[in-house]
Every structure is written in C-alpha cells, then in structure tokens.
Amino acid sequence: HHDDAERVLEIVLASLDEPRKPKPGLTRIRRNLYRRGILSRS
C-alpha cells in the first residue's frame, strides 16, 4: 500500500500548506494526485 501512503502524505502536506495558499496549493496537489492515480492505474 505504498501508493496510499504517498497520497495520505501529500494530503497532509496540502492541509499544512492550506493556511498560506488555500486554493492554489490544494488545486495543484489535487491535480498531481489525479494524474498519479491515472498513471498508477494504467
């Protein structure tokens, strides 16, 4: 479950970055997670 651990880590980092850059940071992280999800599936 290494992939899940990475996603949790990025979500935590995103939440930590939220107070400083609410929308841009989260959007960027979500895009990365979405792209990684597709890459891991294929």
C-alpha positions in Angstrom: 0.0 0.0 0.0 2.9 2.3 -0.8 0.7 4.4 -3.2 -1.9 5.0 -0.4 0.8 6.2 2.0 2.1 8.7 -0.6 -1.4 10.0 -1.2 -2.0 10.5 2.6 1.3 12.2 2.9 0.5 14.6 0.1 -2.9 15.3 1.5 -1.3 16.1 4.9 1.2 18.4 3.2 -1.7 20.1 1.3 -3.6 20.7 4.6 -0.4 22.1 6.1 0.0 24.4 3.2 -3.7 25.4 3.3 -3.4 28.4 5.7 -0.8 30.0 3.5 -2.1 29.2 0.0 -5.7 27.8 0.3 -6.9 27.3 -3.2 -3.8 27.3 -5.5 -1.9 24.7 -3.3 -4.8 22.4 -3.0 -5.7 22.6 -6.7 -2.1 21.8 -7.6 -1.9 18.9 -5.2 -5.3 17.5 -6.4 -4.1 17.6 -10.0 -0.9 15.7 -9.0 -3.0 13.1 -7.2 -5.4 12.8 -10.1 -2.5 12.4 -12.6 -0.7 9.9 -10.3 -4.0 8.0 -9.9 -4.3 7.6 -13.7 -0.7 6.7 -14.1 -0.8 4.0 -11.4 -4.0 2.5 -12.9 -2.6 2.2 -16.4 
